[in-house]
Amino acid sequence: MAESKAPDSTRRSEKSRRAIYAAALSLVGENGYAKTTIEGIAARAGVGKQTIYRWWPSKAAVLLEAFLDLGEQAAEAAEAAGADGAYEIPDTGDLAADLKLVLRATVDELNDPTFEAPTRALAAEGIVDAKIGAEYAEKLLEPQAALYVRRLRAAQEAGVVRDDIDPRTAMELLTGPIVHRWLLRTLPLTHAYADSLVDYALNGLAPRPPRH
């Protein structure tokens, strides 16, 4: 008689977790965050709602973890496809070109419905829920900020950026306007806009002396 094997609870839990991630992201995209419920996520994922409550304290916590996992999957896919520097801003020696490349990618992501709905939901929820806001900043925003800081520090070492510039503040000059325009939805978020931010940040707003 063949020996029967006990079900692999680890594999079953991982399958359920993945189903819950997918359900949370899809429902927020389809119905919006306000109309998404734990019950709806459980039904879409094919699990009991107590399973969700056992792993997460709220739908915001579910969505945050699902969104972080989505980003990890995208990075892994890029790495598998042979993309270099998946976790770093490229350093080609041309700071403006490197910053424009990454800001254009940010524009594309914010305009992508897959990322847009959960990003908006988490940004809004983080304002009213301090714990979610802190976790969102720690796990997503700060690691992204660190990429800019490292690239700008490298530019300082190369003599391309002034030594007295604070890289973190410089990063906010580049990314803050993009987030502001995206949140307000009053003007289009485009590659041309991203390029102009880099030009303004690196070259300043003061008039330049005429060329002779």
C-alpha positions as CSV (number, residue, x, y, z in Angstrom):
1,M,0.0,0.0,0.0
2,A,1.4,3.4,-1.0
3,E,2.2,5.6,2.0
4,S,-0.2,8.5,2.2
5,K,1.3,11.9,2.7
6,A,-0.1,14.6,5.0
7,P,-1.1,17.8,3.2
8,D,1.6,20.4,3.0
9,S,0.2,23.2,5.1
10,T,3.0,25.6,4.2
11,R,2.2,25.2,0.5
12,R,-1.5,25.5,1.2
13,S,-1.0,28.7,3.2
14,E,1.2,30.2,0.5
15,K,-1.4,29.4,-2.2
16,S,-4.1,31.1,0.0
17,R,-1.9,34.1,0.6
18,R,-1.2,34.6,-3.1
19,A,-4.9,34.3,-3.8
20,I,-5.7,36.9,-1.1
21,Y,-3.1,39.3,-2.6
22,A,-4.6,38.9,-6.1
23,A,-8.1,39.4,-4.8
24,A,-7.2,42.5,-2.8
25,L,-5.5,44.2,-5.7
26,S,-8.1,43.3,-8.3
27,L,-11.0,44.4,-6.1
28,V,-9.4,47.8,-5.3
29,G,-8.8,48.2,-9.0
30,E,-12.4,47.3,-9.9
31,N,-14.4,48.9,-7.1
32,G,-12.1,51.3,-5.3
33,Y,-10.7,51.0,-1.8
34,A,-13.8,52.3,0.0
35,K,-16.0,49.5,-1.5
36,T,-13.5,46.8,-1.0
37,T,-14.2,44.7,2.1
38,I,-12.5,41.8,3.9
39,E,-15.6,39.7,3.1
40,G,-15.2,40.5,-0.6
41,I,-11.5,39.7,-0.6
42,A,-12.2,36.4,1.1
43,A,-14.9,35.5,-1.3
44,R,-12.8,36.4,-4.3
45,A,-9.8,34.5,-2.9
46,G,-11.9,31.4,-2.0
47,V,-10.9,31.5,1.7
48,G,-12.8,32.2,4.9
49,K,-12.6,35.8,6.2
50,Q,-11.2,34.4,9.5
51,T,-8.2,33.3,7.5
52,I,-7.6,36.9,6.5
53,Y,-8.1,38.2,10.1
54,R,-5.7,35.6,11.4
55,W,-2.9,37.0,9.2
56,W,-3.8,40.7,8.9
57,P,-5.6,43.2,11.2
58,S,-7.3,45.2,8.5
59,K,-7.9,45.5,4.7
60,A,-5.3,48.2,4.6
61,A,-2.7,45.8,6.0
62,V,-3.7,43.2,3.4
63,L,-3.4,45.8,0.5
64,L,-0.1,47.1,1.7
65,E,1.4,43.6,1.8
66,A,-0.1,42.7,-1.5
67,F,1.3,45.9,-3.1
68,L,4.7,45.3,-1.7
69,D,4.6,41.8,-3.1
70,L,3.6,43.2,-6.5
71,G,6.6,45.4,-6.5
72,E,8.9,42.5,-5.6
73,Q,7.4,40.4,-8.4
74,A,8.0,43.2,-10.9
75,A,11.6,43.5,-9.8
76,E,12.2,39.8,-10.0
77,A,10.7,39.7,-13.5
78,A,13.0,42.5,-14.6
79,E,16.0,40.8,-13.1
80,A,15.0,37.5,-14.8
81,A,14.7,39.3,-18.1
82,G,18.3,40.5,-17.7
83,A,17.7,44.1,-16.6
84,D,20.6,45.6,-14.9
85,G,20.4,47.7,-11.7
86,A,16.8,46.6,-10.9
87,Y,17.3,48.0,-7.4
88,E,19.6,50.9,-8.3
89,I,19.4,54.1,-10.4
90,P,21.8,53.6,-13.2
91,D,25.1,55.4,-13.1
92,T,26.2,56.0,-16.7
93,G,28.1,59.2,-15.9
94,D,25.3,61.3,-17.2
95,L,23.3,62.3,-14.1
96,A,20.5,64.1,-16.0
97,A,19.9,61.1,-18.3
98,D,19.9,58.7,-15.4
99,L,17.4,60.7,-13.4
100,K,15.2,61.2,-16.4
101,L,15.2,57.4,-17.0
102,V,14.0,56.6,-13.5
103,L,11.5,59.4,-13.3
104,R,10.0,58.3,-16.6
105,A,9.6,54.8,-15.2
106,T,7.9,56.3,-12.1
107,V,5.5,58.2,-14.4
108,D,4.7,55.0,-16.3
109,E,4.1,53.1,-13.0
110,L,1.8,55.8,-11.6
111,N,-0.2,55.8,-14.9
112,D,-0.5,52.0,-14.9
113,P,-3.9,51.0,-13.5
114,T,-2.3,47.9,-11.9
115,F,-0.3,50.2,-9.6
116,E,-2.4,53.3,-9.6
117,A,-5.4,52.2,-7.6
118,P,-3.6,50.5,-4.7
119,T,-1.0,53.3,-4.6
120,R,-3.8,55.9,-4.2
121,A,-5.6,53.8,-1.6
122,L,-2.5,53.3,0.5
123,A,-1.5,57.0,0.2
124,A,-5.0,58.0,1.4
125,E,-5.2,55.4,4.1
126,G,-1.8,56.3,5.4
127,I,-3.0,59.8,6.1
128,V,-5.7,58.7,8.5
129,D,-4.0,55.5,9.8
130,A,-0.7,56.5,11.3
131,K,0.5,52.8,11.6
132,I,-0.2,52.1,8.0
133,G,1.4,55.4,7.0
134,A,4.5,54.6,8.9
135,E,4.8,51.1,7.5
136,Y,4.1,52.3,4.0
137,A,6.9,54.9,4.3
138,E,9.3,52.4,5.9
139,K,8.8,49.6,3.5
140,L,8.2,51.4,0.2
141,L,9.0,55.1,0.2
142,E,12.2,55.1,2.2
143,P,13.9,52.3,0.2
144,Q,13.0,54.2,-3.0
145,A,14.3,57.5,-1.5
146,A,17.6,55.7,-0.7
147,L,18.1,54.9,-4.4
148,Y,18.1,58.6,-5.3
149,V,20.3,59.5,-2.3
150,R,22.9,57.0,-3.3
151,R,22.9,58.2,-6.9
152,L,23.1,61.8,-5.9
153,R,26.0,61.1,-3.5
154,A,27.9,59.4,-6.3
155,A,27.3,62.5,-8.4
156,Q,28.7,64.6,-5.6
157,E,31.8,62.4,-5.4
158,A,32.2,62.8,-9.2
159,G,32.0,66.6,-8.8
160,V,28.8,66.9,-10.8
161,V,26.7,68.1,-7.8
162,R,27.7,70.6,-5.2
163,D,29.2,69.3,-2.0
164,D,26.8,71.3,0.2
165,I,23.7,69.8,-1.4
166,D,21.6,67.5,0.8
167,P,20.8,64.5,-1.4
168,R,17.6,63.8,0.4
169,T,16.2,67.3,-0.2
170,A,17.4,67.1,-3.8
171,M,15.5,63.9,-4.2
172,E,12.3,65.6,-2.9
173,L,12.7,68.3,-5.5
174,L,12.6,65.6,-8.2
175,T,9.9,63.3,-6.9
176,G,7.6,65.6,-4.9
177,P,6.1,67.4,-7.9
178,I,5.4,64.2,-9.7
179,V,3.4,62.9,-6.7
180,H,1.7,66.2,-6.3
181,R,0.5,66.3,-9.9
182,W,-0.5,62.7,-9.8
183,L,-2.6,63.2,-6.6
184,L,-4.4,66.2,-8.0
185,R,-5.1,64.8,-11.5
186,T,-5.4,68.3,-12.8
187,L,-2.6,68.1,-15.4
188,P,-1.2,65.1,-17.4
189,L,1.7,63.2,-15.9
190,T,4.0,62.7,-18.9
191,H,7.7,61.9,-19.7
192,A,8.1,65.4,-20.9
193,Y,7.1,66.7,-17.5
194,A,9.5,64.3,-15.8
195,D,12.3,65.5,-18.0
196,S,11.5,69.1,-17.2
197,L,11.8,68.4,-13.5
198,V,15.3,67.1,-13.9
199,D,16.3,70.1,-16.0
200,Y,14.8,72.6,-13.4
201,A,16.3,70.7,-10.5
202,L,19.8,70.4,-11.9
203,N,20.0,73.8,-13.7
204,G,18.0,76.0,-11.4
205,L,15.5,78.8,-12.2
206,A,17.7,81.8,-12.1
207,P,18.5,83.5,-15.5
208,R,21.7,82.3,-17.1
209,P,24.4,84.6,-18.3
210,P,24.2,85.1,-22.1
211,R,26.5,83.0,-24.2
212,H,29.1,84.9,-26.2
